[in-house]
Amino acid sequence: MRHATEHADVPTAELDTALRGGPFHVALRAAIAARGLPLQRVQHHLSRHGVKVGVTSLSYWQQGARRPQRPESLRAVRALEEILQLPDESLIRLLVQAGEPASHGRPSARSYRSLVEASDVLNRLQTGLGWSLDGGLHTLGHHERVRIGAHRELAGRESHHIVRAHRDGVDRFVAVHHGDPGCRPRDMTVHALENCRTGRARWDQDTGVLVTELLFGTRLRAGDTFLFRYGIEDGTAGVSHEYVHRFGFPGGQYALQVRFDRAALPTHCQRFAQHSPAAPRSGRHELAVSGPHHSVHVVEPRIRPGVVGIAWDWG
């Protein structure tokens, strides 16, 4: 029995090693072997995700004869991470390390796991501003508008919050912005747009986190509601491939709109969710870029802990 167990552990051990160090084709081959899936079944699962890849291409990928490069192929790699029950961004990361054009030499976005890993830094920055975990506010509604610029960068975003105080004396909110990898938080600008003014700001270059006080100018009592709006000018990183928002607490409605510059329109857009760092991305569906506004959006009637995001491919 011991010999059988040791033999069964070999594919998993090989997979763990390959995911840590690559290269991509070795990790893909180990993942397929560990799940015991023939390539025809892998192709079937991909088709159910709305991605068409031939068995021959899959075979070439796991042999290292070819590498995924086209937008459709990169969508397939992200779908494979879910199908093969791999950590988020694990295969894409290996392509990035090898210099694939999927992200122009840098990670395309901050994964759920990286957001969680940045939590210690975020908590330190918020504590420095005297901000508690939830700040005494419950979210009734949060509408977020993200702008992608002509150079495919995260140009900025605007947030409109509707909150209710659940304790007396709340007089501010601390806004959090996670820029794309390679961003420069110190060069970003926060604008108070309605019913607030900016206060102190703190940032961390390594994680790309910026936190800023938004002062209400009044003290809320428990049960009071409040509306405020602010914007962040970013534009400090490279090509953006997705926008993700993480929620630590349940709440009310969340709406996310991503608007693209007419000079840089994506070929595909897709909504996704993820309920924990170890869970695969789920709830995927295609979004059509609409008419003259060049935008896509998702609406979540009730916020749940986890992440919600929109990803896109460039032609």
Kinemage of the C-alpha trace (Angstrom):
@kinemage 1
@onewidth
@group {chain A} dominant
@subgroup {mainchain}
@vectorlist {calphas} color= white
{ca met a 1} P 0.000 0.000 0.000
{ca arg a 2} L 2.828 2.382 0.786
{ca his a 3} L 4.348 1.906 -2.669
{ca ala a 4} L 0.955 2.562 -4.336
{ca thr a 5} L 0.504 5.775 -2.350
{ca glu a 6} L 3.973 6.989 -3.193
{ca his a 7} L 3.326 6.295 -6.886
{ca ala a 8} L 0.002 8.190 -6.773
{ca asp a 9} L 1.741 11.192 -5.225
{ca val a 10} L 4.261 11.510 -8.055
{ca pro a 11} L 2.016 13.459 -10.510
{ca thr a 12} L 0.985 15.871 -7.776
{ca ala a 13} L 4.564 16.431 -6.657
{ca glu a 14} L 5.663 17.012 -10.247
{ca leu a 15} L 2.801 19.457 -10.713
{ca asp a 16} L 3.726 21.459 -7.616
{ca thr a 17} L 7.327 21.703 -8.784
{ca ala a 18} L 6.340 22.670 -12.337
{ca leu a 19} L 3.904 25.356 -11.193
{ca arg a 20} L 6.635 26.926 -9.070
{ca gly a 21} L 9.400 26.921 -11.637
{ca gly a 22} L 7.904 26.136 -15.036
{ca pro a 23} L 8.357 26.102 -17.903
{ca phe a 24} L 4.782 26.502 -19.109
{ca his a 25} L 4.560 23.322 -21.202
{ca val a 26} L 5.893 21.156 -18.363
{ca ala a 27} L 3.381 22.651 -15.921
{ca leu a 28} L 0.501 22.151 -18.380
{ca arg a 29} L 1.507 18.543 -19.056
{ca ala a 30} L 1.824 17.825 -15.324
{ca ala a 31} L -1.576 19.403 -14.615
{ca ile a 32} L -3.316 17.341 -17.280
{ca ala a 33} L -1.598 14.170 -16.016
{ca ala a 34} L -2.495 14.929 -12.385
{ca arg a 35} L -6.183 15.274 -13.299
{ca gly a 36} L -6.115 12.161 -15.494
{ca leu a 37} L -7.877 13.890 -18.386
{ca pro a 38} L -7.332 12.879 -22.023
{ca leu a 39} L -6.886 15.805 -24.374
{ca gln a 40} L -10.294 15.171 -25.941
{ca arg a 41} L -11.931 15.760 -22.541
{ca val a 42} L -9.864 18.883 -21.984
{ca gln a 43} L -11.039 20.185 -25.369
{ca his a 44} L -14.656 19.370 -24.418
{ca his a 45} L -14.355 21.316 -21.157
{ca leu a 46} L -12.852 24.275 -23.017
{ca ser a 47} L -15.762 24.318 -25.466
{ca arg a 48} L -18.149 24.496 -22.503
{ca his a 49} L -16.259 27.646 -21.454
{ca gly a 50} L -16.863 29.094 -24.917
{ca val a 51} L -13.254 28.601 -26.046
{ca lys a 52} L -12.330 26.642 -29.176
{ca val a 53} L -8.924 24.965 -29.187
{ca gly a 54} L -7.982 21.901 -31.208
{ca val a 55} L -6.577 18.717 -29.693
{ca thr a 56} L -3.504 19.164 -31.879
{ca ser a 57} L -2.858 22.635 -30.420
{ca leu a 58} L -3.246 21.295 -26.876
{ca ser a 59} L -0.769 18.550 -27.681
{ca tyr a 60} L 1.721 21.054 -29.109
{ca trp a 61} L 1.328 23.271 -26.028
{ca gln a 62} L 2.119 20.491 -23.576
{ca gln a 63} L 5.065 19.309 -25.688
{ca gly a 64} L 6.534 22.811 -25.926
{ca ala a 65} L 6.327 22.761 -29.739
{ca arg a 66} L 4.093 25.849 -29.695
{ca arg a 67} L 3.079 28.461 -27.125
{ca pro a 68} L -0.289 30.227 -26.646
{ca gln a 69} L -0.051 33.741 -28.062
{ca arg a 70} L -3.296 34.815 -29.735
{ca pro a 71} L -6.056 36.364 -27.553
{ca glu a 72} L -8.253 33.282 -28.012
{ca ser a 73} L -5.367 31.045 -26.928
{ca leu a 74} L -4.739 33.158 -23.830
{ca arg a 75} L -8.432 32.926 -22.942
{ca ala a 76} L -8.013 29.157 -23.213
{ca val a 77} L -5.080 29.215 -20.776
{ca arg a 78} L -7.158 31.092 -18.193
{ca ala a 79} L -9.989 28.593 -18.693
{ca leu a 80} L -7.511 25.720 -18.266
{ca glu a 81} L -6.564 27.055 -14.826
{ca glu a 82} L -10.183 26.574 -13.775
{ca ile a 83} L -10.709 23.249 -15.579
{ca leu a 84} L -7.523 21.729 -14.164
{ca gln a 85} L -8.201 23.149 -10.673
{ca leu a 86} L -5.021 25.207 -10.602
{ca pro a 87} L -4.306 28.351 -8.563
{ca asp a 88} L -5.445 31.564 -10.179
{ca glu a 89} L -2.877 33.037 -12.629
{ca ser a 90} L -0.539 30.034 -12.230
{ca leu a 91} L -0.221 29.173 -15.937
{ca ile a 92} L -0.489 32.774 -17.164
{ca arg a 93} L 2.321 33.695 -14.766
{ca leu a 94} L 4.625 31.145 -16.409
{ca leu a 95} L 3.897 32.644 -19.825
{ca val a 96} L 4.636 36.121 -18.445
{ca gln a 97} L 7.939 34.959 -16.983
{ca ala a 98} L 8.900 33.628 -20.402
{ca gly a 99} L 8.186 36.995 -21.996
{ca glu a 100} L 4.940 36.169 -23.785
{ca pro a 101} L 3.088 39.167 -25.243
{ca ala a 102} L 0.017 38.349 -23.168
{ca ser a 103} L 0.999 41.049 -20.744
{ca his a 104} L 3.920 42.817 -22.440
{ca gly a 105} L 6.399 41.319 -19.985
{ca arg a 106} L 4.487 42.022 -16.762
{ca pro a 107} L 1.574 40.475 -14.908
{ca ser a 108} L -1.667 41.674 -16.486
{ca ala a 109} L -3.594 42.316 -13.259
{ca arg a 110} L -3.675 41.691 -9.553
{ca ser a 111} L -5.055 38.236 -8.773
{ca tyr a 112} L -7.312 37.557 -5.792
{ca arg a 113} L -4.378 35.868 -4.062
{ca ser a 114} L -2.150 38.920 -4.549
{ca leu a 115} L -4.892 41.160 -3.134
{ca val a 116} L -5.081 38.962 -0.051
{ca glu a 117} L -1.308 38.921 0.276
{ca ala a 118} L -1.380 42.740 0.195
{ca ser a 119} L -3.832 42.777 3.112
{ca asp a 120} L -1.097 43.187 5.724
{ca val a 121} L 0.222 46.246 3.905
{ca leu a 122} L -3.307 47.612 3.476
{ca asn a 123} L -4.097 47.097 7.170
{ca arg a 124} L -0.894 48.897 8.116
{ca leu a 125} L -1.713 51.861 5.885
{ca gln a 126} L -5.295 52.080 7.149
{ca thr a 127} L -4.203 51.774 10.776
{ca gly a 128} L -1.834 54.668 10.184
{ca leu a 129} L -4.912 56.735 9.326
{ca gly a 130} L -6.808 55.513 12.397
{ca trp a 131} L -9.254 53.495 10.297
{ca ser a 132} L -10.882 50.308 11.610
{ca leu a 133} L -11.699 47.228 9.541
{ca asp a 134} L -15.166 48.345 8.391
{ca gly a 135} L -15.070 51.984 9.509
{ca gly a 136} L -18.541 51.848 11.021
{ca leu a 137} L -20.219 51.966 7.601
{ca his a 138} L -22.427 49.454 5.808
{ca thr a 139} L -22.540 49.610 1.995
{ca leu a 140} L -26.039 50.009 0.545
{ca gly a 141} L -24.822 50.677 -2.971
{ca his a 142} L -21.527 51.111 -4.792
{ca his a 143} L -21.326 52.176 -8.443
{ca glu a 144} L -17.867 52.177 -9.984
{ca arg a 145} L -16.804 53.494 -13.390
{ca val a 146} L -13.385 52.539 -14.741
{ca arg a 147} L -11.701 54.273 -17.694
{ca ile a 148} L -9.213 52.511 -19.984
{ca gly a 149} L -7.116 54.978 -21.955
{ca ala a 150} L -5.900 55.181 -25.537
{ca his a 151} L -2.710 53.331 -24.600
{ca arg a 152} L -4.755 50.474 -23.027
{ca glu a 153} L -3.809 51.652 -19.536
{ca leu a 154} L -5.979 51.956 -16.424
{ca ala a 155} L -6.486 55.704 -16.770
{ca gly a 156} L -8.667 56.167 -13.709
{ca arg a 157} L -11.928 55.380 -11.994
{ca glu a 158} L -14.846 57.061 -10.243
{ca ser a 159} L -16.806 55.643 -7.295
{ca his a 160} L -20.251 56.607 -6.015
{ca his a 161} L -21.029 55.184 -2.548
{ca ile a 162} L -24.284 54.949 -0.635
{ca val a 163} L -23.587 53.965 2.980
{ca arg a 164} L -25.357 53.664 6.328
{ca ala a 165} L -23.592 54.225 9.662
{ca his a 166} L -23.969 51.447 12.214
{ca arg a 167} L -22.406 53.453 15.034
{ca asp a 168} L -22.359 57.086 16.124
{ca gly a 169} L -19.628 59.530 15.184
{ca val a 170} L -18.530 58.258 11.757
{ca asp a 171} L -17.198 61.226 9.790
{ca arg a 172} L -15.074 59.785 6.993
{ca phe a 173} L -14.280 56.924 4.639
{ca val a 174} L -10.890 55.560 3.583
{ca ala a 175} L -10.777 54.836 -0.150
{ca val a 176} L -8.510 52.039 -1.395
{ca his a 177} L -7.037 51.800 -4.890
{ca his a 178} L -4.995 48.839 -6.176
{ca gly a 179} L -3.159 49.899 -9.322
{ca asp a 180} L -1.970 47.479 -11.979
{ca pro a 181} L 1.484 45.916 -11.514
{ca gly a 182} L 4.220 48.441 -12.150
{ca cys a 183} L 2.054 51.412 -11.173
{ca arg a 184} L 3.311 54.430 -9.210
{ca pro a 185} L 0.884 55.181 -6.337
{ca arg a 186} L 2.689 58.394 -5.375
{ca asp a 187} L 1.888 59.851 -8.818
{ca met a 188} L -1.846 59.139 -8.627
{ca thr a 189} L -4.347 61.868 -7.787
{ca val a 190} L -7.537 61.542 -5.738
{ca his a 191} L -10.392 64.000 -6.349
{ca ala a 192} L -13.298 64.534 -3.950
{ca leu a 193} L -16.276 65.016 -6.266
{ca glu a 194} L -19.346 65.198 -4.056
{ca asn a 195} L -20.157 65.478 -0.315
{ca cys a 196} L -16.550 64.939 0.821
{ca arg a 197} L -13.042 66.364 0.743
{ca thr a 198} L -9.688 64.623 0.628
{ca gly a 199} L -7.584 64.179 3.744
{ca arg a 200} L -4.370 62.273 4.354
{ca ala a 201} L -3.010 59.722 1.885
{ca arg a 202} L -0.649 56.761 2.261
{ca trp a 203} L 0.772 54.357 -0.313
{ca asp a 204} L 3.002 51.327 -0.799
{ca gln a 205} L 5.030 51.036 -3.991
{ca asp a 206} L 5.645 47.283 -3.868
{ca thr a 207} L 1.951 46.333 -3.724
{ca gly a 208} L 0.641 49.316 -5.710
{ca val a 209} L -1.809 50.235 -2.935
{ca leu a 210} L -3.031 53.795 -2.342
{ca val a 211} L -5.321 54.730 0.572
{ca thr a 212} L -6.886 58.165 1.005
{ca glu a 213} L -9.167 59.729 3.608
{ca leu a 214} L -12.444 61.194 2.371
{ca leu a 215} L -13.824 63.543 5.031
{ca phe a 216} L -17.608 64.015 5.189
{ca gly a 217} L -17.658 67.332 7.055
{ca thr a 218} L -20.352 65.965 9.371
{ca arg a 219} L -20.653 63.237 11.994
{ca leu a 220} L -23.177 60.514 11.249
{ca arg a 221} L -25.351 58.899 13.872
{ca ala a 222} L -26.124 55.182 13.856
{ca gly a 223} L -28.741 54.589 11.152
{ca asp a 224} L -27.913 57.713 9.129
{ca thr a 225} L -27.327 57.278 5.401
{ca phe a 226} L -24.798 59.225 3.369
{ca leu a 227} L -23.878 59.607 -0.316
{ca phe a 228} L -20.443 60.609 -1.576
{ca arg a 229} L -18.421 60.404 -4.762
{ca tyr a 230} L -14.709 60.517 -5.551
{ca gly a 231} L -12.360 59.865 -8.463
{ca ile a 232} L -8.791 58.586 -8.899
{ca glu a 233} L -6.490 59.495 -11.770
{ca asp a 234} L -4.038 56.655 -12.377
{ca gly a 235} L -2.462 56.055 -15.796
{ca thr a 236} L 0.867 55.080 -14.212
{ca ala a 237} L 1.126 51.411 -15.286
{ca gly a 238} L 1.305 49.530 -18.587
{ca val a 239} L -1.336 47.646 -20.552
{ca ser a 240} L -4.341 46.650 -18.453
{ca his a 241} L -6.204 43.380 -18.975
{ca glu a 242} L -8.827 43.336 -16.224
{ca tyr a 243} L -10.314 45.195 -13.291
{ca val a 244} L -11.073 43.385 -10.041
{ca his a 245} L -12.861 44.604 -6.922
{ca arg a 246} L -12.536 42.695 -3.658
{ca phe a 247} L -15.255 42.725 -0.987
{ca gly a 248} L -14.532 41.774 2.618
{ca phe a 249} L -18.124 42.077 3.840
{ca pro a 250} L -21.602 41.416 2.425
{ca gly a 251} L -23.554 44.477 1.364
{ca gly a 252} L -25.967 46.020 -1.103
{ca gln a 253} L -25.804 46.526 -4.849
{ca tyr a 254} L -22.539 46.800 -6.769
{ca ala a 255} L -22.289 47.986 -10.373
{ca leu a 256} L -19.042 48.027 -12.339
{ca gln a 257} L -18.705 49.763 -15.705
{ca val a 258} L -15.530 49.700 -17.788
{ca arg a 259} L -15.317 52.273 -20.569
{ca phe a 260} L -12.689 52.005 -23.313
{ca asp a 261} L -11.147 54.801 -25.349
{ca arg a 262} L -12.388 54.640 -28.931
{ca ala a 263} L -8.754 54.344 -30.063
{ca ala a 264} L -8.274 51.114 -28.074
{ca leu a 265} L -11.194 48.700 -28.135
{ca pro a 266} L -10.884 45.097 -26.848
{ca thr a 267} L -11.743 42.016 -28.899
{ca his a 268} L -13.479 40.185 -26.031
{ca cys a 269} L -14.799 41.092 -22.578
{ca gln a 270} L -15.875 38.682 -19.854
{ca arg a 271} L -17.410 38.956 -16.407
{ca phe a 272} L -16.100 36.675 -13.639
{ca ala a 273} L -16.304 36.132 -9.885
{ca gln a 274} L -14.194 34.325 -7.304
{ca his a 275} L -15.322 33.499 -3.781
{ca ser a 276} L -11.955 32.682 -2.183
{ca pro a 277} L -8.263 32.788 -3.155
{ca ala a 278} L -8.174 28.982 -3.488
{ca ala a 279} L -11.379 28.760 -5.536
{ca pro a 280} L -11.374 28.880 -9.330
{ca arg a 281} L -12.913 31.791 -11.148
{ca ser a 282} L -16.580 31.174 -11.847
{ca gly a 283} L -19.710 32.846 -13.180
{ca arg a 284} L -18.013 33.700 -16.448
{ca his a 285} L -20.017 35.161 -19.305
{ca glu a 286} L -19.226 37.255 -22.339
{ca leu a 287} L -19.967 40.991 -22.387
{ca ala a 288} L -20.529 42.947 -25.590
{ca val a 289} L -18.911 46.374 -25.874
{ca ser a 290} L -21.893 48.671 -26.348
{ca gly a 291} L -22.418 51.325 -29.045
{ca pro a 292} L -21.078 54.873 -28.904
{ca his a 293} L -20.020 54.644 -25.248
{ca his a 294} L -17.573 51.742 -25.829
{ca ser a 295} L -18.379 50.250 -22.434
{ca val a 296} L -19.362 47.049 -20.658
{ca his a 297} L -20.866 46.591 -17.214
{ca val a 298} L -22.006 44.105 -14.596
{ca val a 299} L -24.528 44.552 -11.790
{ca glu a 300} L -24.459 42.478 -8.598
{ca pro a 301} L -27.753 42.883 -6.668
{ca arg a 302} L -26.148 41.738 -3.416
{ca ile a 303} L -22.457 41.967 -2.558
{ca arg a 304} L -20.873 38.791 -1.182
{ca pro a 305} L -17.332 38.410 0.192
{ca gly a 306} L -14.962 37.665 -2.670
{ca val a 307} L -14.092 39.392 -5.912
{ca val a 308} L -16.050 40.511 -8.957
{ca gly a 309} L -14.323 41.659 -12.097
{ca ile a 310} L -14.277 42.196 -15.838
{ca ala a 311} L -11.448 40.876 -18.014
{ca trp a 312} L -10.719 41.720 -21.644
{ca asp a 313} L -8.449 40.687 -24.506
{ca trp a 314} L -6.666 42.970 -26.937
{ca gly a 315} L -6.522 42.093 -30.628
